[in-house]
Amino acid sequence: AIYDQYSDIPLGKEYDFIIAGGGTAGIALASRLSENSAFNVLVLEAGTSSVGVFNITVPYFATRTVLQYDWNLTTTVQPGLGDRWLFFPRGFILGGSSSINGMFYTRGSSDDFNRFADTTGDDGWSWDSIQQYLALNEKLVPPAGYPNTTGEYNPNVHYYHGAVDVSLPSFSQSIDSKVLDAVDELGGIYSYNEDVNSGSPLGLGWLPRTIDSEGRRSSSVTAYLSDESNDKLDVLVNARVARVVPTSNTTLNSTARYSFRTVEFTQDITNVTLTQITASKEVIICGGVVGSPQILLNSGIGNSTTLLAAGITALVDLPSVGQNLSDQAFIANAFLASTTNTYDDINRNDTVSNEVLAEWMGGDGQGDFQGAGPLGDTFANQISYYRISEELTDEYGDFAAGATSPHLEIYPGNGYFIAPPTTGYYMTMTTVVVSPVSRGSITINGSNPFTPPIIDPGYLTAKFDIVAMKEAFKIVYTFLNASVWDGYILEPPTGLPSIPDFFTMNATELDVQLESYIRNSTGSSAHPVGTVAMSAKDASYGALDPDLKVKGVDGLRVVDASAFPFVTCSHTQVPVYVFAERAAVLIKTSWQQ
Ligand SMILES: Cc1cc2nc3c(=O)[nH]c(=O)nc-3n(C[C@H](O)[C@H](O)[C@H](O)COP(=O)(O)OP(=O)(O)OC[C@H]3O[C@@H](n4cnc5c(N)ncnc54)[C@H](O)[C@@H]3O)c2cc1C
């Protein structure tokens, strides 16, 4: 059941597992653990319930950031971005970021997971081994309106009985056929990929989304928390975890370890009253890439020197906590187009907005099914992946997970990304460096556990990342130079050359112009990972063992995007679900009676 107040939970109820953070991983993991009738599970989530919240149900509304459901975090001033600071989106609502994300369903490459296995020395993270967790997570369903999707995916690489509804695009965009014609015309690196989720993502293919057959968002909550009668699983919302505390007064010596099975939280961060609750088996932190390291650092688990400086008693010296923050640099490049048939009016014209909403609700008298029209989709129908040239990898190194993994992701969108200007119709070519080298950190800002931490992703501080982003523009401009786009693109984004100029201008001038545009335009892809990274059991770095247990302590695991040692060459929700599904199996196995 979902509770608003701790006092509403039956008095004296005891829990085997307490999960701090009811987001993507937290809810999936809690649900799986509660399948064992011997386990009682409690989830503590800082945000409010997402059940029935309309604005997050309609997929296209993901382009309208709702600050109420976001932590409203910002980064430090970023030297790699011309000293700008960025908004750093994270879901502040039950379901976490899966309740507010863009719903792209991308798994990453086989190399990504094989690299996780190599890095940790645990073959359970390999691509072949994680297929069972993809199967538990994915339920491929027909898109709303049941359009013919034959040829848009390879049925053999998908799963049909998992928890999260996944579907191919439901609504045809006017640029769809042009995009596919350009791919046919250009070939080579632009070749059609029948399924970018096969483990080999290079090329351009159709983009599945976590959207159900009625055109609604499928989040960790809609997928894993639908059985409200499950009395093995309690969820307390508006519950902000401050820290975990040692449960017994273990004195540290060469063999004894702290046992962190008690969680301290409050339901009111203005007039704070802290409540402690103890799990009989384990505490699992699922606060995400910002929340999880923050909770650990608040608890005295981190770099002892910096903890002391922040006024926190250091209990466990684990210097990797909060380090290795890695996000993919992202730019939505909006080209002015010679059309009016884009989705720009949806977010700037109330009449159009109301019309498409009626269509989505099945009530316009024409589209007679729920989820019809553009609102049942997210903002891209196709997605593509590329490697930078060999000449560049020879010079700057190859930081992809493997030889068939991409450095770049590029996707076309039939309109301006997020808030469009008041006039004009656009085609957006979004460019993302999916194998970034730049690293940053999350550090706490003093000893108040509720003060937002200091977030420094270090965007574009590594040479490789800016080199790769420049290469993305060569790929975009060559794509838009295909004859199918003749006359379609009217103007480049401010700060970029026109398509003809791109190919004729002086190479040094182009390089200077690209560098300036990239540093002034890069934002967060919203795919940060790595701040409580797993590593091999005997590694001298890393914060978690390969089974996601916090190194050097008992009773405590971290399961979410912070556990990734590297970012996958993809959007990150599917790998997060893989972590949650595998963690559930590991935890159930270790407590088997
Ligand atoms: C705007 C946006 C768009 C995105 N688009 C996509 C996409 O299209 N496709 C894709 O694959 N990925 C996308 N992502 C990324 C993906 O959604 C995330 O990587 C993934 O959901 C992270 O899961 P998580 O479990 O690590 O964290 P989250 O899902 O963020 O969960 C963490 C939870 O912990 C809670 N929490 C944090 N601190 C505390 C505390 N102290 N006490 C209690 N609770 C706490 C939070 O409120 C939250 O509910 C997007 C992300 C965002 C933000």
The ligand as an SDF file (V2000), in Angstrom:
LIG
                    3D

 53 58  0  0  0  0  0  0  0  0999 V2000
   14.1100   14.4160  -17.6930 C   0  0  0  0  0  0  0  0  0  0  0  0
   14.7120   13.0540  -17.8880 C   0  0  0  0  0  0  0  0  0  0  0  0
   14.5690   12.4210  -19.1240 C   0  0  0  0  0  0  0  0  0  0  0  0
   15.1080   11.1580  -19.3220 C   0  0  0  0  0  0  0  0  0  0  0  0
   14.8250   10.4740  -20.4590 N   0  0  0  0  0  0  0  0  0  0  0  0
   15.1730    9.1690  -20.5590 C   0  0  0  0  0  0  0  0  0  0  0  0
   14.6990    8.3750  -21.6370 C   0  0  0  0  0  0  0  0  0  0  0  0
   13.9590    8.8370  -22.5090 O   0  0  0  0  0  0  0  0  0  0  0  0
   15.0800    7.0690  -21.6790 N   0  0  0  0  0  0  0  0  0  0  0  0
   15.8940    6.5250  -20.7430 C   0  0  0  0  0  0  0  0  0  0  0  0
   16.2500    5.3460  -20.8510 O   0  0  0  0  0  0  0  0  0  0  0  0
   16.3430    7.2530  -19.6960 N   0  0  0  0  0  0  0  0  0  0  0  0
   15.9700    8.5480  -19.5740 C   0  0  0  0  0  0  0  0  0  0  0  0
   16.3660    9.2750  -18.4930 N   0  0  0  0  0  0  0  0  0  0  0  0
   17.2690    8.6470  -17.5270 C   0  0  0  0  0  0  0  0  0  0  0  0
   16.5780    7.5960  -16.6740 C   0  0  0  0  0  0  0  0  0  0  0  0
   15.2410    7.9540  -16.4560 O   0  0  0  0  0  0  0  0  0  0  0  0
   17.3540    7.4720  -15.3620 C   0  0  0  0  0  0  0  0  0  0  0  0
   18.6900    7.0800  -15.6180 O   0  0  0  0  0  0  0  0  0  0  0  0
   16.7740    6.4290  -14.4240 C   0  0  0  0  0  0  0  0  0  0  0  0
   15.3820    6.5800  -14.3300 O   0  0  0  0  0  0  0  0  0  0  0  0
   17.4280    6.5740  -13.0700 C   0  0  0  0  0  0  0  0  0  0  0  0
   16.9210    5.6150  -12.1920 O   0  0  0  0  0  0  0  0  0  0  0  0
   17.4160    5.5900  -10.6790 P   0  0  0  0  0  0  0  0  0  0  0  0
   16.6590    4.5110  -10.0160 O   0  0  0  0  0  0  0  0  0  0  0  0
   18.8790    5.5710  -10.6600 O   0  0  0  0  0  0  0  0  0  0  0  0
   17.0060    7.0240  -10.1040 O   0  0  0  0  0  0  0  0  0  0  0  0
   15.5820    7.7050  -10.0030 P   0  0  0  0  0  0  0  0  0  0  0  0
   14.6000    7.0420  -10.8910 O   0  0  0  0  0  0  0  0  0  0  0  0
   15.7770    9.1570  -10.1940 O   0  0  0  0  0  0  0  0  0  0  0  0
   15.1240    7.3870   -8.5340 O   0  0  0  0  0  0  0  0  0  0  0  0
   15.6880    7.9340   -7.3780 C   0  0  0  0  0  0  0  0  0  0  0  0
   14.5670    8.1290   -6.3920 C   0  0  0  0  0  0  0  0  0  0  0  0
   15.0850    8.3520   -5.1150 O   0  0  0  0  0  0  0  0  0  0  0  0
   14.3770    9.4070   -4.5150 C   0  0  0  0  0  0  0  0  0  0  0  0
   15.2790    9.9940   -3.5260 N   0  0  0  0  0  0  0  0  0  0  0  0
   16.4530   10.6290   -3.7500 C   0  0  0  0  0  0  0  0  0  0  0  0
   17.0050   11.0120   -2.5810 N   0  0  0  0  0  0  0  0  0  0  0  0
   16.1640   10.5940   -1.6100 C   0  0  0  0  0  0  0  0  0  0  0  0
   16.1820   10.6910   -0.1910 C   0  0  0  0  0  0  0  0  0  0  0  0
   17.1790   11.3130    0.4650 N   0  0  0  0  0  0  0  0  0  0  0  0
   15.1610   10.1440    0.5070 N   0  0  0  0  0  0  0  0  0  0  0  0
   14.1480    9.5170   -0.1390 C   0  0  0  0  0  0  0  0  0  0  0  0
   14.0660    9.4130   -1.4720 N   0  0  0  0  0  0  0  0  0  0  0  0
   15.0710    9.9330   -2.2000 C   0  0  0  0  0  0  0  0  0  0  0  0
   14.0120   10.3200   -5.6680 C   0  0  0  0  0  0  0  0  0  0  0  0
   12.9510   11.1910   -5.3580 O   0  0  0  0  0  0  0  0  0  0  0  0
   13.6680    9.3090   -6.7430 C   0  0  0  0  0  0  0  0  0  0  0  0
   12.3340    8.9200   -6.6920 O   0  0  0  0  0  0  0  0  0  0  0  0
   15.8480   10.5400  -18.2690 C   0  0  0  0  0  0  0  0  0  0  0  0
   15.9900   11.1820  -17.0390 C   0  0  0  0  0  0  0  0  0  0  0  0
   15.4150   12.4110  -16.8340 C   0  0  0  0  0  0  0  0  0  0  0  0
   15.5600   13.0710  -15.4970 C   0  0  0  0  0  0  0  0  0  0  0  0
  1  2  1  0
  2  3  1  0
  2 52  2  0
  3  4  2  0
  4  5  1  0
  4 50  1  0
  5  6  2  0
  6  7  1  0
  6 13  1  0
  7  8  2  0
  7  9  1  0
  9 10  1  0
 10 11  2  0
 10 12  1  0
 12 13  2  0
 13 14  1  0
 14 15  1  0
 14 50  1  0
 15 16  1  0
 16 17  1  0
 16 18  1  0
 18 19  1  0
 18 20  1  0
 20 21  1  0
 20 22  1  0
 22 23  1  0
 23 24  1  0
 24 25  2  0
 24 26  1  0
 24 27  1  0
 27 28  1  0
 28 29  2  0
 28 30  1  0
 28 31  1  0
 31 32  1  0
 32 33  1  0
 33 34  1  0
 33 48  1  0
 34 35  1  0
 35 36  1  0
 35 46  1  0
 36 37  1  0
 36 45  1  0
 37 38  2  0
 38 39  1  0
 39 40  1  0
 39 45  2  0
 40 41  1  0
 40 42  2  0
 42 43  1  0
 43 44  2  0
 44 45  1  0
 46 47  1  0
 46 48  1  0
 48 49  1  0
 50 51  2  0
 51 52  1  0
 52 53  1  0
M  END
$$$$
